[in-house]
Amino acid sequence: RLSCVYAMFVLFLKHLIILQSHCGFFGFFRWQKIFMISLWSKLAFFWNKAFLTIIILLIVLFFDAVREVKKYSAVYASERVVNVNTSAYDHIQMKLFRSQRNLYISGFSLFLWLVLRRIVTLLTQLAKGMITQVALETQVNNTTEAAKKYLTENEKLQQ
């Protein structure tokens, strides 16, 4: 039960983060400020390790759920042929349903975790690109002002 509650909480949290990043509650400049915090750069290495660890854990859970579905699907097919006790049949149905539920939850969690990883990567690249763009714009403006200044001085000297 605890793992199911944890999985649902993780799904809710991922949905919230993805929704928040797509709906624009935080603009690019806010993300830029968040990513420029010095603590973030120190924790980035550990966050990457945590992301990869969670991805590996979700992959293991997904393959375990696939194995469980195959196991109870085979039992379900063999029990359906033979007329057995109704409670045993219901018990097999319950286990099959539970394993299918775990398969869907783990698969969807894995997919959303990969999407979340990609979104964080893209937001980081965008923040860095915007910083580079601002630096280049100021450099271009300074160069343009200097060129105009030198042209006016050149024109004054030629007169």
N, C-alpha and C positions, 0 to 999 in steps of 0.2 A: 504493500500500500504506500509506503513511504517513497519508493522509487517512482510510482505512478504520480504522486503529488509533486515530487521533484521534477519529473519530466514535464508535467503540465505547467509548473512555475517557470521552467526554462523556456518552454514554448511561448508563454505569455510575455516574458521578458524580451525574447528575441523579436516577437511581433511588435512590441512597444518601441524597441530601438530602431527597427526597420521603418516603422511608420513615422517615427519622429525624424529620421534622417531624410525620408522622402517628402514629407509634407512641408518641410521648410520651417519648422518651429525654431530650429537652429540654422541660421544662415551660414554661408561659407566663412564669413569673418569671425563668427563665434567659434566655429570648428577650428579656424586658424589659431585663435587665442587659446583654445583648449589644447591643441597639439603643440603649442609653443611653451607650455609650462615645463619648467626644468624637471619636475618630478616625472612627467610623462616620458621624457627621453631616458630617464634612469630605469623606469619600469617597462619600457618597450620590449626589452629582451625577454623579461619574464612573462609578459603578456603573450608574446609569440610562442613561448614554450607552453603556456597554459592553453592557448588556442589549439596547438598541435596535440597536446595531451587529451583535450576534450574531443577533438576530432577522432583520435584513435579509439577512445572509449566509446564514442557513438558508433563507430564502424564495428567494434566488437559486439555491442548490443544489437546492432542491425543484423549481423550474421547469426548471432544466437537466436534472434527472433525468426529468421528464415529457417534455421534448423528446427525450431519448435513447430513452426507451421507445417513443414514437411513431415515431421514425426506424427503430429496429430491428424494430418490429412490422410496419411497412410492408414492409421488406426481407424479413422472415420470411414474410409472406403471399405476396409475389411469387416468392420462391425455392422455396416449397413447391410451387407450380404447375409450375414448370419443374424437371425432374430435373437436378440439378447434382452436382458433385463432393461426395462425402460429407464431406470435410474442410472444404470451404467452408460446407456446411450446418451442421456442428458449430461452426465459428467464429462464424457468425451466431447460433446458439443460445447460445453462450457470451457474446457481447456483449449479447444480449437479457437473459439471466439477470443479468449484471453491472449492466445499466442498471435492471432491476427491483429488484435488491437495493439499489442506490443510492437509488432512489425510496422504498422502504420505510424505509431508514435515515434519509434526510433528512426525510421526512414525520413519522416518529415522533420524531425529534430536535426538529423544529419544534414539534410538539404538546407534548412534555414541557417544552420551554423556556418555552412560553406558560403551561403549568400551574405551572412553577416560579416564574415571574414573578408569577402570581396568588397563589400561596402566600406568597411574600415580602411582597407587598402586604397580604394579610390578616393576616399575623403582625405587621407593623408597625402596622396599624390596631388590632389587638387589644392590643398593648403600650401604645399611646398611650391607648386606652380604659381599660385597667386603671389606668394612672397617674391618669387623670381620675377614675376611680371611687374610688381610694384618697384622692385629694385631697377629693372631695366627701364621702366618709364621715367624714373627720376634721373637715371643716367642719360637717357635720350634728351630729357628737358634741359639738363645742365649742359650737355654738349651743344644743343641748339642755341641756348643762350650765349654760350662762349663763341660759337661760330658767328652769330649776329653781332656780337660785340667786336670781334676781330674784323668783320666786314665793314662795320661803321668806322672803325679806326683806320682801316685800309683806305676807305673812301676819303677820309679827312686828310690822310697823308698824301694821297694822289692829287688833292686840290691845292 
